[in-house]
Amino acid sequence: MDDVPEALPPHLTYLKRLVTVLTVVMIAGFILMITMLVIRLNRDPLPLPDRITLPEGTSAYSFTQGQDWFGVVTTDNQILVYDRASNRLIQTIDVTVP
């Protein structure tokens, strides 16, 4: 008796190819995701302003920034939005807590 392996049925051959393609796509996607994360984390951070002048009687609670603005959340439930180029107050947002 000869032990000759039989060929896979056509639907299993197709499934084997699909699994192989999926594996390659997942590995490529993972490598791309790690590459994008490394590129993103190695960018230069936005510069912080040297000095922020808050209105009289307010104190800062937290700070956030965007591309052309930065914001200061105060302890009296206000968000002060400043222009990054001129350090000028451009908007005050009152936050009401229900």
Salt bridges, closest charged atoms under 4 A:
none
